[in-house]
Amino acid sequence: MADVVKKATRESYGEALRDLAEKYPEVVVLDADLAAATKTGTFKKAYPERFIDCGIAEANMVGIAAGLATTGKIPFASTFAMFAAGRAYEQVRNAVGYPHLNVKIGATHAGITVGEDGATHQCNEDIALMRTIPGMVVINPADDVEAKAAVEAAINYYGPVYLRFGRLAVPVVNTDPNYKFELGKGVQLRDGSDLTIVATGLEVSEALQAADMLAAEGISARVINIHTIKPIDRDIIAKAACETGCIVTAEEHSVIGGLGSAVAEVVTEECPVPVVKLGIYDRFGMSGPAAELLDIFELRAKDIVVKAKEALAKKK
C-alpha cells in the first residue's frame, strides 16, 4: 500500500474551486474564517475579488450565500461540517432549502477523522440532518478524483447541495481513466455474489480491502460506492440486494440517519434482505489521532469483514 496515492478531500475541494473558476465565472466562495483549513484559501489567492470571508458567523454566511444566489451567483459557503450542518442548520433549512436556492454548502472536517479537535468538532450527524431537508442533494466523495468531479457536478446542478469533505488524507480509489461522476448514481467497484458492501466516503477504500480479505476466505463480496446519498441510487442497491441476498453498509457517520439508514429504506421497499450497518453507534467522538480513532471506532477493513460475516449469518 506504500505506493497508493493519498489526499484529503478538503484539499481537492479547494483545488477544484480554483481550477473551475475561469470556466464558471458565476462561482463565488464564502468562508467563515477557516480558509486555511477548508482550503478555500487556494481559491482566495487566485480570485480574491470573488472570495468573501464572513468571519466566525456561519449562520450569517449562509444568509449571505442565499442572497447571492438570488442574483445569479453560485455561492459555495464553506466551513467545518459541525458548523455548516449544526450551527447553521436553521439558515440552511429556511434560507436555502425552503426557497430551493442555488447554494452549495462545502462542509469540510466531517466525521471522527477531524482527530484531536475532539467530539465537539467531529460531526457524525450531518448526513442525517441534511437528508431531512426537502430538495437537498447530499454528496460524500470517496477520494480526490470524486471530490473534484462532485464540485463541478454541484455547479451544474440547480439547487441546494451539501458536499461533505474530510481532513484525513485517503487513498485514491477511482483510478479508471474513464471514471465519470453522475449525480445520484452509485458505482460498482467490484462484482460479487455472496454479499454486497455499500460504502461512502473514506470507507470505500476500507470496503475494497475488506473484499480482498473476504476473497481470501472464499467469500465473494460486491463493492458499491455511493457518493450521492441523496438522491440515492435505488436501482443499484435493489439489484445488489436481490442478487447477493445481504448487505453491509460502511460509513464514517452515525448509523442513525446516514448511508445505512438510506440503504435500509430502499431495501425494505424493493427487495427485503438483511442489512448490517457499520458506522458510529450512538456515541460522540473523542480526541485522538485520526488513524487511531478509525481503529477505536471499528471502521477498518477488518471490522467490515466482521459485519459481513454477521450479514451472511442472517442470510436465508
PEGIWO-V884976 format. One record per residue. RES is the residue in one small letter. OMEGA is omega in degrees with one decimal (NA if undefined). NEAR is the number of other C-alpha atoms within 10 Angstrom. D_FIRST is the distance of its C-alpha to the first C-alpha in Angstrom with 1 decimal. Layout:
res,omega,near,d_first
RES,OMEGA,NEAR,D_FIRST
RES,OMEGA,NEAR,D_FIRST
This chain:
res,omega,near,d_first
m,-174.7,5,0.0
a,-177.1,5,3.8
d,179.4,6,5.5
v,178.3,10,5.3
v,178.9,12,8.9
k,179.3,15,10.3
k,177.5,18,14.0
a,-178.2,22,16.7
t,174.2,32,19.0
r,176.1,28,22.0
e,-179.7,23,21.1
s,179.9,23,21.1
y,-179.8,30,24.4
g,-179.5,24,26.2
e,-179.5,20,25.1
a,178.5,22,26.2
l,178.7,24,29.5
r,-174.5,21,30.2
d,-178.4,15,29.2
l,-173.1,16,31.3
a,-178.4,18,34.2
e,179.9,11,36.2
k,-177.4,9,35.9
y,-175.5,15,37.0
p,179.0,11,39.6
e,178.7,15,40.6
v,172.2,20,37.3
v,-176.2,24,37.9
v,176.5,28,35.6
l,177.5,27,36.8
d,-177.7,28,35.1
a,176.8,23,36.3
d,-179.4,17,35.9
l,-173.2,18,32.1
a,179.2,18,31.3
a,-178.0,12,29.1
a,179.8,16,27.0
t,-179.8,26,27.1
k,172.5,22,26.5
t,174.8,29,29.7
g,176.6,20,30.8
t,177.2,20,29.1
f,-178.1,23,31.7
k,-178.6,23,34.4
k,-177.0,11,34.1
a,-175.2,13,34.5
y,-176.1,15,37.0
p,-178.2,13,38.9
e,-179.7,10,41.8
r,-178.2,16,39.8
f,178.5,20,38.2
i,173.0,18,40.0
d,-175.8,17,39.1
c,-178.1,19,40.8
g,-177.7,13,40.3
i,-175.7,14,39.5
a,-171.5,15,41.3
e,-179.8,26,38.9
a,177.5,20,41.7
n,178.8,15,43.7
m,179.6,24,40.7
v,177.2,30,40.4
g,177.6,18,44.2
i,179.0,17,44.0
a,178.5,27,41.3
a,178.8,28,43.6
g,178.8,17,46.5
l,179.6,17,44.5
a,-179.9,22,43.5
t,179.0,12,47.2
t,179.9,9,47.8
g,176.0,12,45.4
k,173.1,19,42.4
i,-176.2,26,38.9
p,171.9,26,37.9
f,178.8,29,34.5
a,-168.0,28,35.2
s,173.8,30,32.2
t,177.3,27,31.5
f,-179.8,27,29.5
a,-179.1,29,29.3
m,-178.7,22,31.5
f,-179.4,21,34.2
a,-177.1,27,33.9
a,-176.8,25,34.1
g,-175.8,18,35.8
r,-174.8,14,38.3
a,-175.3,19,39.1
y,-177.6,20,39.1
e,-179.3,14,42.9
q,177.2,20,42.8
v,-179.7,27,39.9
r,-170.5,20,41.9
n,-176.7,14,45.4
a,-178.5,20,45.0
v,-176.6,27,42.2
g,-176.1,22,41.8
y,176.4,15,45.5
p,179.4,13,46.6
h,-179.3,17,43.5
l,-174.5,24,42.8
n,-178.9,24,40.2
v,176.2,30,38.2
k,178.6,29,34.4
i,177.2,25,32.9
g,-174.2,27,29.7
a,-179.5,26,28.5
t,176.6,28,25.6
h,178.6,26,24.3
a,174.8,26,24.5
g,-176.1,29,23.5
i,-177.1,31,22.8
t,164.8,28,19.9
v,172.3,25,22.8
g,-171.8,23,22.4
e,177.9,15,25.2
d,170.7,17,27.6
g,-170.3,17,28.2
a,-177.3,18,29.9
t,-177.4,11,32.4
h,-178.4,22,29.7
q,-175.9,25,27.2
c,178.0,28,28.5
n,-176.7,28,27.6
e,-169.9,24,30.8
d,179.2,26,30.7
i,179.5,26,29.7
a,-179.7,21,32.6
l,-176.9,15,35.0
m,178.1,25,34.3
r,-175.5,20,34.4
t,-179.1,12,38.0
i,-178.7,18,39.3
p,176.8,12,41.1
g,-179.1,19,39.7
m,173.6,24,36.5
v,-178.8,23,33.4
v,-177.8,26,30.2
i,179.3,27,26.8
n,-174.2,27,23.4
p,-175.4,28,20.8
a,-174.2,28,17.1
d,-178.1,28,15.7
d,-178.0,27,17.0
v,-177.1,20,18.3
e,180.0,21,20.1
a,-179.7,28,21.4
k,178.6,23,23.1
a,-179.8,19,24.5
a,178.8,23,25.8
v,179.8,23,27.7
e,177.4,15,29.6
a,179.1,15,30.2
a,178.4,23,31.7
i,-175.6,21,33.9
n,176.7,11,35.2
y,178.8,13,36.0
y,178.5,14,39.3
g,-177.2,20,39.2
p,179.4,26,37.3
v,174.6,27,33.5
y,-179.5,28,31.3
l,-175.1,26,27.8
r,-178.6,27,25.3
f,-176.7,30,22.6
g,178.3,31,20.4
r,-174.1,22,20.0
l,174.4,22,16.4
a,-177.0,17,13.7
v,-178.6,22,11.8
p,172.8,20,9.2
v,-177.1,20,11.4
v,-179.4,19,11.9
n,-175.2,17,15.3
t,178.3,8,14.5
d,-179.4,7,17.8
p,179.3,6,20.2
n,-179.2,7,23.0
y,177.8,12,21.6
k,178.1,12,24.7
f,175.7,20,25.2
e,-179.6,13,28.3
l,177.5,21,29.8
g,-179.0,18,30.3
k,175.5,19,28.2
g,-178.8,23,25.3
v,175.2,19,22.5
q,-177.4,17,21.7
l,180.0,14,18.1
r,177.5,15,18.6
d,179.8,15,21.8
g,-174.3,18,22.9
s,-174.7,14,26.3
d,178.4,18,26.2
l,177.9,27,25.1
t,172.1,30,23.6
i,178.0,30,21.1
v,-174.2,27,22.2
a,177.1,27,19.9
t,177.4,29,20.3
g,-176.8,27,18.6
l,178.8,28,15.4
e,179.2,24,15.9
v,179.1,29,15.2
s,177.1,23,11.4
e,179.8,24,12.2
a,178.1,33,14.7
l,176.6,23,12.6
q,179.3,17,10.5
a,179.0,23,14.1
a,176.6,28,15.4
d,179.6,17,13.2
m,178.4,18,14.4
l,179.0,20,17.9
a,178.3,13,17.9
a,177.7,10,17.5
e,177.6,9,20.7
g,-179.7,10,22.4
i,-177.0,18,22.3
s,-176.3,20,22.0
a,172.1,27,20.6
r,178.7,23,21.3
v,179.4,27,19.1
i,176.4,24,21.0
n,175.9,24,20.2
i,178.8,28,23.3
h,176.9,31,23.2
t,-177.6,25,27.0
i,172.6,25,28.3
k,-2.4,24,31.8
p,-177.1,16,33.1
i,179.7,22,30.9
d,-177.4,19,30.4
r,-175.6,19,32.8
d,-176.7,13,32.8
i,179.1,15,29.2
i,180.0,23,29.3
a,178.9,19,32.7
k,179.8,14,31.6
a,179.8,26,28.5
a,-177.9,24,30.8
c,-175.1,14,33.4
e,-176.9,16,31.2
t,171.3,19,28.9
g,174.7,22,31.3
c,-174.4,28,29.1
i,169.3,31,26.7
v,175.0,28,24.2
t,-178.1,30,23.6
a,-177.5,32,20.9
e,173.6,26,21.4
e,-172.1,26,21.2
h,175.6,27,25.0
s,175.3,25,28.0
v,178.3,23,28.5
i,173.2,18,32.0
g,-177.7,17,32.6
g,-179.1,26,29.1
l,-177.9,32,27.0
g,178.9,26,27.9
s,-179.6,17,31.6
a,178.9,20,31.5
v,-179.6,24,30.0
a,178.8,22,32.5
e,179.2,13,35.3
v,-175.3,18,34.6
v,-178.7,23,34.1
t,-179.4,14,37.4
e,-171.6,10,39.3
e,-176.1,16,37.8
c,-174.0,18,36.7
p,174.6,16,36.8
v,178.0,20,34.0
p,174.4,22,32.3
v,179.1,27,29.9
v,-174.2,22,27.8
k,170.2,27,26.4
l,-179.3,27,23.4
g,178.2,22,23.8
i,-173.4,22,25.9
y,171.2,13,28.9
d,178.0,12,32.0
r,175.8,10,31.2
f,176.9,15,30.6
g,179.6,23,27.5
m,-179.7,21,27.5
s,177.9,18,26.7
g,177.5,18,23.5
p,-174.4,15,20.1
a,-178.1,19,18.3
a,178.8,14,15.2
e,179.5,13,17.9
l,176.4,20,20.0
l,175.9,16,17.4
d,-177.9,13,17.7
i,-178.7,13,21.5
f,173.6,18,22.1
e,-179.4,15,20.2
l,-178.1,22,18.0
r,179.7,21,14.8
a,-179.4,23,13.7
k,178.7,18,15.8
d,174.6,17,18.7
i,177.7,29,18.6
v,178.1,22,18.9
v,179.2,13,21.9
k,178.2,21,23.4
a,179.0,29,23.0
k,173.8,16,25.0
e,-179.7,16,27.5
a,179.7,21,27.9
l,179.1,20,28.3
a,-180.0,11,31.0
k,-174.9,14,32.9
k,-179.8,16,32.8
k,NA,8,36.2
